[in-house]
Amino acid sequence: MNVLLLLVVFSIIVVSEMRFLQGEKLEAIFIGLWAPTILGFMNFLKYRK
């Protein structure tokens, strides 16, 4: 599951960069904030036990 979530985080970063380079800066920032949120959720699940 961790590998899958890390792939999702990587793809979110790529999509955010593509949006930024296309000129949609606010949308890119919004999408880019999903990555640290997912990583934080992964940490929460890891240390919850």
N, CA, C and O of each residue as an XYZ file, in Angstrom:
196
protein
N       0.817     -1.204      0.000
C       0.000      0.000      0.000
C       0.857      1.263      0.000
O       0.508      2.258     -0.636
N       1.986      1.218      0.720
C       2.857      2.389      0.767
C       3.413      2.741     -0.608
O       3.517      3.915     -0.964
N       3.766      1.721     -1.371
C       4.323      1.967     -2.709
C       3.270      2.619     -3.595
O       3.572      3.530     -4.367
N       2.042      2.148     -3.480
C       0.961      2.712     -4.274
C       0.732      4.189     -3.921
O       0.575      5.026     -4.810
N       0.715      4.495     -2.635
C       0.514      5.882     -2.220
C       1.690      6.768     -2.636
O       1.492      7.930     -2.991
N       2.901      6.232     -2.595
C       4.055      7.016     -3.040
C       3.990      7.284     -4.544
O       4.396      8.353     -5.000
N       3.484      6.328     -5.308
C       3.289      6.559     -6.743
C       2.224      7.625     -6.989
O       2.360      8.448     -7.894
N       1.176      7.606     -6.190
C       0.141      8.637     -6.303
C       0.724     10.007     -5.976
O       0.452     10.980     -6.678
N       1.520     10.089     -4.918
C       2.144     11.362     -4.543
C       3.050     11.859     -5.662
O       3.033     13.044     -5.992
N       3.840     10.966     -6.248
C       4.717     11.356     -7.346
C       3.912     11.863     -8.538
O       4.276     12.865     -9.154
N       2.820     11.175     -8.863
C       2.011     11.619     -9.997
C       1.334     12.959     -9.712
O       1.167     13.768    -10.625
N       0.946     13.203     -8.470
C       0.365     14.497     -8.100
C       1.385     15.612     -8.307
O       1.042     16.687     -8.798
N       2.627     15.359     -7.935
C       3.676     16.363     -8.109
C       3.888     16.648     -9.593
O       4.049     17.803     -9.986
N       3.890     15.610    -10.410
C       4.079     15.786    -11.859
C       2.927     16.584    -12.459
O       3.148     17.497    -13.255
N       1.704     16.242    -12.081
C       0.542     16.969    -12.599
C       0.578     18.426    -12.158
O       0.256     19.323    -12.938
N       0.965     18.658    -10.921
C       1.052     20.023    -10.419
C       2.089     20.837    -11.199
O       1.846     21.996    -11.536
N       3.226     20.238    -11.478
C       4.255     20.927    -12.257
C       3.774     21.220    -13.678
O       4.047     22.289    -14.224
N       3.061     20.267    -14.269
C       2.550     20.490    -15.621
C       1.548     21.647    -15.629
O       1.583     22.488    -16.528
N       0.669     21.696    -14.649
C      -0.306     22.785    -14.559
C       0.390     24.129    -14.369
O      -0.009     25.133    -14.960
N       1.434     24.139    -13.538
C       2.170     25.379    -13.289
C       2.812     25.892    -14.571
O       2.767     27.087    -14.862
N       3.408     24.982    -15.331
C       4.079     25.381    -16.562
C       3.084     25.780    -17.653
O       3.447     26.484    -18.595
N       1.834     25.334    -17.531
C       0.801     25.726    -18.483
C       0.199     27.084    -18.133
O      -0.605     27.622    -18.895
N       0.583     27.638    -16.987
C       0.111     28.961    -16.609
C      -1.017     28.968    -15.599
O      -1.470     30.037    -15.188
N      -1.478     27.803    -15.193
C      -2.554     27.728    -14.209
C      -1.938     27.606    -12.821
O      -1.934     26.529    -12.225
N      -1.423     28.711    -12.317
C      -0.622     28.698    -11.102
C      -1.430     28.365     -9.846
O      -0.972     27.575     -9.020
N      -2.612     28.944     -9.684
C      -3.397     28.670     -8.485
C      -3.862     27.218     -8.429
O      -3.852     26.599     -7.365
N      -4.265     26.683     -9.566
C      -4.664     25.279     -9.607
C      -3.472     24.372     -9.307
O      -3.623     23.347     -8.643
N      -2.292     24.745     -9.792
C      -1.091     23.952     -9.536
C      -0.739     23.947     -8.053
O      -0.341     22.918     -7.508
N      -0.886     25.092     -7.408
C      -0.609     25.155     -5.968
C      -1.616     24.297     -5.204
O      -1.244     23.562     -4.290
N      -2.890     24.393     -5.581
C      -3.925     23.598     -4.923
C      -3.650     22.098     -5.063
O      -3.730     21.358     -4.082
N      -3.330     21.657     -6.264
C      -3.039     20.242     -6.492
C      -1.744     19.849     -5.782
O      -1.648     18.754     -5.230
N      -0.765     20.725     -5.794
C       0.516     20.425     -5.155
C       0.420     20.241     -3.657
O       1.255     19.559     -3.064
N      -0.585     20.837     -3.034
C      -0.752     20.675     -1.588
C      -1.322     19.313     -1.215
O      -1.317     18.954     -0.037
N      -1.810     18.552     -2.176
C      -2.315     17.219     -1.869
C      -1.183     16.274     -1.483
O      -1.374     15.402     -0.636
N      -0.015     16.431     -2.087
C       1.096     15.505     -1.844
C       1.515     15.477     -0.374
O       1.575     14.393      0.206
N       1.811     16.627      0.259
C       2.190     16.551      1.667
C       1.044     16.086      2.565
O       1.279     15.505      3.624
N      -0.187     16.341      2.144
C      -1.335     15.862      2.921
C      -1.380     14.336      2.918
O      -1.605     13.715      3.956
N      -1.168     13.740      1.755
C      -1.169     12.276      1.663
C       0.013     11.698      2.429
O      -0.133     10.676      3.100
N       1.178     12.328      2.344
C       2.342     11.846      3.095
C       2.092     11.937      4.598
O       2.481     11.039      5.344
N       1.451     13.005      5.047
C       1.109     13.132      6.461
C       0.122     12.069      6.899
O       0.236     11.530      8.000
N      -0.849     11.763      6.047
C      -1.799     10.704      6.349
C      -1.095      9.354      6.434
O      -1.440      8.527      7.278
N      -0.107      9.125      5.560
C       0.671      7.885      5.621
C       1.413      7.775      6.944
O       1.450      6.702      7.547
N       2.006      8.877      7.401
C       2.695      8.865      8.689
C       1.724      8.607      9.834
O       2.042      7.873     10.769
N       0.551      9.206      9.761
C      -0.457      8.990     10.785
C      -0.818      7.513     10.886
O      -0.898      6.964     11.985
N      -1.039      6.867      9.736
C      -1.388      5.461      9.745
C      -0.229      4.593     10.228
O      -0.446      3.572     10.881
N       0.992      4.995      9.909
C       2.155      4.207     10.292
C       2.367      4.226     11.809
O       2.669      3.187     12.396
N       2.214      5.387     12.453
C       2.506      5.507     13.882
C       1.277      5.389     14.757
O       1.371      5.583     15.969
N       0.140      5.079     14.188
C      -1.084      4.950     14.942
C      -1.110      3.686     15.805
O      -1.797      3.648     16.825
N      -0.394      2.693     15.418
C      -0.392      1.390     16.126
C       0.216      1.450     17.490
O       0.278      0.435     18.184
